[in-house]
Amino acid sequence: MTSLRPYFLYFFILSLTISCVIGLLAFLLPVGKSGFLTAFPYLIAMIAVLFRFLKKEKRAPSVSEKHKLTLGFIAIFLTYSAIGCLLGLAWALNTNSEIFDDIWHYLTHPRVFFYSFGLFLLLALPLYLTTIWLYGKRAQHLVERMYEDHEIDD
């Protein structure tokens, strides 16, 4: 079985870079008009990693690789997004000396927790389903089209 570590690292670097660029673009858009840009770094990086995997391995990911890649990508994306959000909030509110206590207080409040959990599901579930779909039959179809002239041994 193939080591997936390089693909996770490539995904992290690519999605973080794209997130920074799209974050600058979102800063230029009017308030409330940039929410649709949230998933673009994930989608672009996920598709780039898929093509890298297909070119290097000359096969579609196996079922276990597909699930590991999907869960790993979502964990990486949501973790660095949450850390960036908390650091951005702390930086924006740096006049308050007890900022981390305040953040912890808000995060442990039930209403904020359930609201955040709902947003998490609203973002993570479509990303999960899209990745599973793309890394499954679509990846197999792409491999067949990429290497239709060449004989591939299974």
N, C-alpha and C positions, 0 to 999 in steps of 0.2 A: 504494500500500500504506500502511496505517495505521502511524503511529509507535507503538511498543509501550512506549516509555519511561514514559509516565504510568501505564500498567498495572503495570509493574514497581515503580515508586515506591509506588503505592497498595498493592500486595501487600506490599512491605517494611514500610510503616508499619502496616498492619493486622495482619500476622502477628507483628511485634515486639510490638505492644500486646497482642494476644491471648496471646502467649507469656508476657509478664510476668504477666498476670492468671492464666493457668493455672499458672504457676510458683508463685504465691502459694497457689493452691488445692492444688497438689501438696505444698507445704510443710506444709499442715494434715493431709494424709492420712498414714496409717501408712507407715513405710518399706517399699518394695517393692510398694505398692498403687497407685502413681501412674504406672507405666510406660505404661499404655494412653493416657494423656493426651498423649503425645509428638507424635502426628500431628495432633491437633485444631487447633492454630494454622494449620498448613499447609492443611488441608482447608477450614476456615472461610474463610480469606483467599482461597484459590483459587476457591471457589464465589462469593464476593462479587465478585471480579474478573471472573468469567465473566458474572454478571448485569450488571455495569457495562458490560462490553464489548458484550453483546447489546443493552442499552438505547441505548447511544451509537451503535453502528455499524449496528444493525438488521439484523445478519447474523451467521452463525456464523464463527468464525475459519477462514481458509484453512489448507491443510495446512502450509505453511511457517510461518505465524503460530502454529499450534497447537504445532508442534515448538519454535519459539523461546520461546514462553510457558512450555511445560513445562520445558524445560531451564533457562530463566532463573529460574523459580520455585524449582526444586530447588536450583540454585546459590545463590540468595539465602538460602533457608531453611537449608541446611546450613552455609553460610559464617558467618552470624551465630550459628548454634547452636554451631559449633565455637569461635568467638571467645568467646562467652559462657561456654562450658564451661571454656576455658583461663583466662579472667579470673576465673571463680568459683573454680577450683582454686587459682590464685595468691593470691586474696584469702583463701581458707580456710587456706592454708598460709603466710601472710605472715611467720611466725616464722623461716622458712628463708631466709637471704639469697641462696642459690643456687637459688631455686625454678625459674627458667627453664632453668638448666642441667639440673636434675633432670627437668623436663618434657621437654626435648629428648632426654635420655638414654632416657627411657621410650618416647617416640614413635619413636625410631630402633631400638628393640629389635624383632627380627622377630616375636616372639609377640604383643606389644602391637599392632604394625602390622597383622598379619593378623586379630587379634581386632577391631580398630577397623574394618578394611576389611569384615569380615563384618557388623558392626553397620551400617555405611554401606549395604551392599547390602540388608540386611534392612529398612532404613527407606526407602531411595531407590527401590528397584525397585517396591514397591507404590504409592508416591506417583506415580512416573512413569506406571505403567500406568493408575492411576485418573485422572490428569489427561488423558492421551491419550484415554481412553475418554470422559470427560465433555466435553472440548472438541471431540470429533468428532461422531458421530451424535447424541448426547444434546443437544449445543448446537444442532444443526440442528433437531431436534425441538422444542426450547424456543422457538427463533425462530419456527417455524411456528405454535406454539400462542399465542405472545405477540402475533403480528401476523396472525392468521388472518382478521380482519375487514378488514384493510388490504391493499392491493395493494403488493407490494414489487418494485421493479425490480432485476434482476440485471445 
